[in-house]
Amino acid sequence: MKTRSIPLRSRPEGLAYLGGLAVMGVALMFLLGAVGTVVAVVVAKLCVGMVAGGRGSVRAVRERAWGRPRTWLSLGVVGVSSGVAGFAVAYLTGILSGGLDVGEACVHGHGVRYDEAYRAAHAREFSRWFPLHSKCNANFDLVPSWVNPAIVFFVLLAAAGVLCLVSAVVTAVGRRPRSVAMAVTSSCR
């Protein structure tokens, strides 16, 4: 026996849930400001994309449904979401590793000598976008050793996700019935 799904708005607990979300959203806006709220929403969307894409990917791979656009779409969503989120974490870890005062981070945070002459001689190296470096002296880098390889990995993961999304489009276009494809091409002329 199938049960009918009741919309969330028509149940009392559903209304309370939606009201709670609205109150949390307003509280988030006051606590974090507009920029913080946008960042929180983007992070939430990326997390939803990773979970939804991951579930769909596992289901599609178990079914061995390589010819379905849904398979490639879910693999693409999880790839792009994970790649963007991982890239953001790794890149922010790298650029914020020196803190506001690199000299203080070297001496007090890590107990190594801060060489101001070395930093001045290699100033361009520390302002590049990639690879990330924030060296105290010639021998010690504040950027963790895992950051630069992780950036490369997550960029490649996002690129693979984009390729999966392209495959989803190609698979969907290839599966259209011939009569629909002919009607679309003839109406474009």
C-alpha positions in Angstrom: 0.0 0.0 0.0 1.4 3.4 -1.0 1.2 6.3 1.4 0.6 9.7 0.0 3.2 12.3 0.8 1.8 15.3 2.7 3.4 18.6 1.9 5.7 20.0 4.6 3.6 23.3 4.8 0.4 21.5 5.8 1.7 19.7 8.8 2.1 21.5 12.2 5.6 20.2 12.7 6.5 21.2 9.2 5.4 24.8 9.8 7.4 24.8 13.0 10.4 23.5 11.1 10.1 26.2 8.4 9.6 28.8 11.1 12.7 27.6 12.9 14.6 27.9 9.7 13.4 31.5 9.2 14.4 32.4 12.7 17.8 30.8 12.3 18.3 32.7 9.0 17.5 36.0 10.7 19.8 35.2 13.6 22.5 34.2 11.1 22.1 37.6 9.3 22.5 39.5 12.6 25.4 37.5 13.8 27.5 37.2 10.6 26.3 40.1 8.5 25.4 39.9 4.9 28.8 38.6 3.7 28.9 35.9 6.4 25.4 34.8 5.5 26.2 34.5 1.8 29.3 32.4 2.7 27.2 30.2 5.0 24.6 29.7 2.3 27.3 28.8 -0.3 28.9 26.3 2.2 25.5 24.8 2.9 24.8 24.4 -0.8 28.2 22.8 -1.4 27.5 20.3 1.5 24.0 19.5 0.1 25.6 19.0 -3.4 28.2 16.6 -1.9 25.6 14.5 0.0 23.0 14.4 -2.8 25.6 13.8 -5.5 27.3 11.2 -3.4 24.1 9.3 -2.8 23.1 9.4 -6.4 26.5 8.4 -7.5 26.6 5.3 -5.3 23.2 4.3 -6.4 24.0 4.7 -10.1 27.3 2.9 -9.8 25.7 0.0 -8.0 23.1 -0.3 -10.8 25.9 0.0 -13.4 23.9 2.7 -15.2 26.7 4.3 -17.2 24.4 5.2 -20.1 22.0 7.3 -18.0 22.5 11.0 -17.7 21.6 10.9 -14.0 24.7 8.9 -13.3 27.0 11.5 -14.9 25.0 14.3 -13.4 25.4 13.0 -9.8 29.1 12.2 -10.4 29.5 15.8 -11.7 27.7 17.4 -8.8 29.7 15.5 -6.2 33.0 16.2 -8.1 32.4 19.9 -8.5 31.0 20.4 -5.0 33.8 18.5 -3.3 36.5 20.1 -5.5 35.3 23.6 -4.8 34.9 23.0 -1.1 38.2 21.3 -0.7 40.0 23.9 -2.8 38.5 26.7 -0.6 39.7 25.0 2.6 43.2 24.2 1.3 43.7 27.7 -0.2 42.4 29.5 2.8 44.6 27.4 5.0 47.6 28.3 2.9 47.0 32.1 2.6 46.1 32.4 6.3 48.9 30.3 7.6 51.2 33.2 8.4 48.5 35.2 10.2 48.6 38.9 10.3 52.2 39.2 11.5 54.5 36.6 9.9 57.4 37.5 12.1 55.4 36.9 15.2 54.0 33.6 13.8 57.6 32.4 13.1 59.1 33.3 16.4 56.3 32.8 18.9 54.1 30.3 17.1 56.8 28.0 15.7 60.0 28.9 17.6 62.1 29.5 14.5 64.3 32.5 13.5 62.6 35.2 11.3 64.9 36.4 8.6 63.7 39.8 7.4 66.4 40.0 4.7 65.3 36.7 3.2 61.7 37.8 3.1 62.6 41.1 1.4 64.8 39.3 -1.2 62.0 36.8 -2.0 59.0 39.2 -1.7 57.5 38.3 -5.1 57.5 34.6 -4.2 55.2 35.2 -1.2 52.7 37.2 -3.2 52.1 34.6 -5.9 48.7 32.9 -6.2 50.3 29.4 -6.6 52.3 27.7 -5.2 51.7 29.2 -1.8 54.7 30.0 0.4 55.1 32.0 3.6 58.7 31.3 4.7 60.3 32.5 7.9 63.8 31.9 6.5 65.3 29.7 3.8 64.5 26.5 5.7 61.1 26.9 7.3 57.7 27.5 5.5 54.6 28.4 7.5 52.3 26.9 4.8 51.8 23.3 5.6 53.3 20.8 3.2 50.0 19.3 2.2 48.4 22.5 1.0 49.8 22.9 -2.5 49.3 19.2 -3.5 45.7 19.4 -2.1 45.0 22.5 -4.2 46.1 20.7 -7.3 44.0 17.6 -6.3 40.9 19.6 -5.7 41.2 21.6 -8.9 41.6 18.4 -10.8 38.6 16.9 -9.0 36.4 19.9 -9.9 37.6 19.7 -13.5 36.7 16.0 -13.5 33.3 17.0 -12.2 32.8 19.4 -15.0 33.7 16.7 -17.5 31.1 14.5 -15.9 28.5 17.2 -16.2 29.4 17.6 -19.9 29.0 13.8 -20.2 25.6 14.1 -18.7 24.5 16.6 -21.3 26.0 14.6 -24.1 24.3 11.4 -22.8 20.9 13.3 -22.4 21.1 14.7 -25.9 22.1 11.4 -27.4 19.1 9.7 -25.7 16.4 12.0 -27.1 14.0 10.4 -29.5 14.8 10.9 -33.1 11.5 12.7 -33.8 12.0 15.2 -31.1 15.6 15.9 -32.3 14.4 16.4 -35.8 11.6 18.7 -34.7 14.0 20.8 -32.7 16.5 21.1 -35.6 13.8 21.9 -38.1 12.3 24.6 -36.0 15.7 26.3 -35.6 16.1 26.8 -39.4 
